[in-house]
Amino acid sequence: MTNAPSNTRVRRSEHETSEQETETETQDQDLVCPECAGNLVVDDEHGETVCEDCGLVVEEDSVDRGPEWRAFDAAEKNEKSRVGAPTTNTMHDKGLSTNIDWRNKDAYGNSLGSRQREKMQRLRKWNERFRTRDSKERNLKQALGEIDRMASALGLPNNVRETASVIYRRALDEDLLPGRSIEGVSTACVYAAARQAGVPRSLDEIADVSRVEKNEIARTYRYVVRELGLEVQPADPESYVPRFASGLELSDEAEHRARSLLQNAKEKGVHSGKSPVGLAAAAVYAAALLTNEKTTQAAVSDVADISEVTIRNRYHELLEAEDTIGLA
């Protein structure tokens, strides 16, 4: 009676020992080459496990579970390590907080019951209160929402939205907002960011999607650029040509011809003191006529948002500049 439990424990220990030996043998087999019993080396660069002696590729296309970035010291490693989605300057909390969806549906797409809807509504309310703790964060949240709305309406890429958000954050930190509206400063930031990124929009286009007047936008833009020391180059008329040509559905030949007209105008100095939008619109119109493509001054005026009188005046100036260079 008393010997049975001890025998059972002995058998269990023998079984556990045999399992450990089996695992050890399996690990040893994984570390040696199945052909020549040589040492295996893991090549992280090519994702392969190779034998040092015979060169047999034991495993290939292995998954790299390391980070996609490199770090050369501990401080840089701690700075770059992250979990979850990357941070963004287009959100007032940089995307680090939880966002509760406005749709009253569960993970399977089914509608929530009345009690659950009331609960989610309360959670949304308190979540918004926690996300914006003070007036500065509420200001930033409203401004970044305006920047995103205007950038979407103007078809600006994400890098312009990021740049505009950074400019607004700097203006807020430098205490440039007192006496100016949030909409005016955010619009000026979008205008400056678009020019810095090389995808400028005219002041009229900016004013069309903004909630403030054109004069206030221009005044606030000059103030922000001056106070923050932003380096904004004068708008190049050639940067408007691709957008105008695409809106008029012109060919690549006409777009190239328009660029050539503007380059000739620069050499002659015709562009000095002229609106870059007007020059670009006139160059596109002239290029369409020179390449025998159908378009009208009214169509160019609608796409460029500029008067037909300006197009006609700049059109003659561009052609005269090209004739002068040709004669020279």
Solvent accessible surface area in square Angstrom, and as a share of the most:
residue,aa,sasa,rsa
1,M,215,0.96
2,T,119,0.69
3,N,106,0.54
4,A,61,0.47
5,P,68,0.43
6,S,41,0.26
7,N,74,0.38
8,T,46,0.27
9,R,151,0.55
10,V,79,0.46
11,R,144,0.53
12,R,158,0.58
13,S,55,0.35
14,E,109,0.49
15,H,112,0.50
16,E,99,0.45
17,T,69,0.40
18,S,52,0.33
19,E,85,0.38
20,Q,117,0.52
21,E,98,0.44
22,T,81,0.47
23,E,107,0.48
24,T,71,0.41
25,E,103,0.46
26,T,67,0.39
27,Q,113,0.50
28,D,75,0.39
29,Q,124,0.55
30,D,93,0.48
31,L,121,0.60
32,V,54,0.31
33,C,3,0.02
34,P,103,0.65
35,E,134,0.60
36,C,61,0.36
37,A,74,0.57
38,G,6,0.06
39,N,96,0.49
40,L,33,0.16
41,V,67,0.38
42,V,95,0.55
43,D,48,0.25
44,D,119,0.62
45,E,151,0.68
46,H,121,0.54
47,G,13,0.12
48,E,49,0.22
49,T,20,0.12
50,V,40,0.23
51,C,3,0.02
52,E,110,0.49
53,D,107,0.55
54,C,70,0.42
55,G,43,0.41
56,L,64,0.32
57,V,68,0.39
58,V,64,0.37
59,E,93,0.42
60,E,109,0.49
61,D,125,0.65
62,S,47,0.31
63,V,108,0.62
64,D,115,0.60
65,R,212,0.77
66,G,43,0.41
67,P,80,0.50
68,E,132,0.59
69,W,51,0.18
70,R,179,0.65
71,A,37,0.29
72,F,154,0.64
73,D,85,0.44
74,A,74,0.58
75,A,75,0.58
76,E,46,0.21
77,K,118,0.50
78,N,114,0.58
79,E,144,0.65
80,K,73,0.31
81,S,61,0.39
82,R,134,0.49
83,V,152,0.87
84,G,61,0.59
85,A,86,0.67
86,P,100,0.63
87,T,84,0.49
88,T,34,0.20
89,N,42,0.22
90,T,40,0.23
91,M,71,0.32
92,H,16,0.07
93,D,30,0.15
94,K,85,0.36
95,G,36,0.35
96,L,132,0.66
97,S,49,0.32
98,T,97,0.56
99,N,106,0.55
100,I,45,0.23
101,D,64,0.33
102,W,192,0.67
103,R,132,0.48
104,N,53,0.27
105,K,116,0.49
106,D,60,0.31
107,A,107,0.83
108,Y,189,0.72
109,G,43,0.42
110,N,87,0.44
111,S,88,0.57
112,L,29,0.15
113,G,44,0.42
114,S,72,0.47
115,R,204,0.75
116,Q,82,0.36
117,R,101,0.37
118,E,105,0.47
119,K,95,0.40
120,M,46,0.21
121,Q,100,0.45
122,R,134,0.49
123,L,81,0.40
124,R,34,0.12
125,K,99,0.42
126,W,126,0.44
127,N,27,0.14
128,E,64,0.29
129,R,127,0.46
130,F,133,0.56
131,R,26,0.09
132,T,16,0.09
133,R,181,0.66
134,D,71,0.37
135,S,76,0.49
136,K,103,0.44
137,E,37,0.17
138,R,131,0.48
139,N,32,0.16
140,L,14,0.07
141,K,75,0.32
142,Q,92,0.41
143,A,0,0.00
144,L,7,0.04
145,G,43,0.41
146,E,15,0.07
147,I,2,0.01
148,D,65,0.34
149,R,84,0.31
150,M,1,0.00
151,A,1,0.01
152,S,61,0.39
153,A,65,0.50
154,L,24,0.12
155,G,55,0.53
156,L,5,0.02
157,P,60,0.38
158,N,111,0.57
159,N,86,0.44
160,V,1,0.00
161,R,49,0.18
162,E,55,0.25
163,T,47,0.27
164,A,1,0.00
165,S,1,0.01
166,V,60,0.34
167,I,6,0.03
168,Y,0,0.00
169,R,41,0.15
170,R,103,0.38
171,A,0,0.00
172,L,27,0.13
173,D,101,0.52
174,E,106,0.47
175,D,104,0.54
176,L,16,0.08
177,L,14,0.07
178,P,90,0.57
179,G,86,0.83
180,R,93,0.34
181,S,42,0.27
182,I,37,0.19
183,E,41,0.18
184,G,1,0.01
185,V,1,0.01
186,S,0,0.00
187,T,1,0.00
188,A,1,0.01
189,C,0,0.00
190,V,0,0.00
191,Y,26,0.10
192,A,0,0.00
193,A,0,0.00
194,A,0,0.00
195,R,54,0.20
196,Q,72,0.32
197,A,45,0.35
198,G,45,0.44
199,V,51,0.29
200,P,7,0.05
201,R,23,0.08
202,S,11,0.07
203,L,38,0.19
204,D,54,0.28
205,E,27,0.12
206,I,0,0.00
207,A,25,0.19
208,D,108,0.56
209,V,30,0.18
210,S,17,0.11
211,R,152,0.56
212,V,25,0.14
213,E,130,0.58
214,K,87,0.37
215,N,114,0.59
216,E,48,0.21
217,I,0,0.00
218,A,18,0.14
219,R,138,0.50
220,T,5,0.03
221,Y,25,0.10
222,R,138,0.51
223,Y,39,0.15
224,V,2,0.01
225,V,30,0.17
226,R,155,0.57
227,E,88,0.39
228,L,14,0.07
229,G,56,0.54
230,L,22,0.11
231,E,145,0.65
232,V,29,0.16
233,Q,135,0.60
234,P,110,0.69
235,A,25,0.19
236,D,62,0.32
237,P,8,0.05
238,E,24,0.11
239,S,41,0.26
240,Y,7,0.03
241,V,0,0.00
242,P,49,0.31
243,R,68,0.25
244,F,2,0.01
245,A,3,0.02
246,S,81,0.52
247,G,49,0.47
248,L,29,0.15
249,E,156,0.70
250,L,25,0.12
251,S,48,0.31
252,D,117,0.61
253,E,118,0.53
254,A,1,0.01
255,E,39,0.18
256,H,132,0.59
257,R,69,0.25
258,A,1,0.00
259,R,73,0.27
260,S,35,0.23
261,L,1,0.00
262,L,3,0.01
263,Q,90,0.40
264,N,27,0.14
265,A,1,0.01
266,K,66,0.28
267,E,132,0.59
268,K,101,0.43
269,G,37,0.35
270,V,30,0.17
271,H,69,0.31
272,S,78,0.50
273,G,87,0.84
274,K,61,0.26
275,S,53,0.34
276,P,36,0.23
277,V,13,0.08
278,G,0,0.00
279,L,1,0.01
280,A,0,0.00
281,A,0,0.00
282,A,0,0.00
283,A,0,0.00
284,V,1,0.01
285,Y,23,0.09
286,A,0,0.00
287,A,0,0.00
288,A,0,0.00
289,L,74,0.37
290,L,83,0.41
291,T,26,0.15
292,N,141,0.72
293,E,40,0.18
294,K,203,0.86
295,T,24,0.14
296,T,79,0.46
297,Q,35,0.16
298,A,48,0.37
299,A,35,0.27
300,V,1,0.00
301,S,18,0.11
302,D,116,0.60
303,V,47,0.27
304,A,1,0.01
305,D,60,0.31
306,I,36,0.18
307,S,59,0.38
308,E,66,0.29
309,V,85,0.49
310,T,32,0.19
311,I,0,0.00
312,R,95,0.35
313,N,73,0.37
314,R,45,0.16
315,Y,39,0.15
316,H,101,0.45
317,E,50,0.23
318,L,1,0.01
319,L,42,0.21
320,E,109,0.49
321,A,4,0.03
322,E,36,0.16
323,D,90,0.47
324,T,56,0.33
325,I,55,0.28
326,G,66,0.63
327,L,162,0.81
328,A,120,0.93
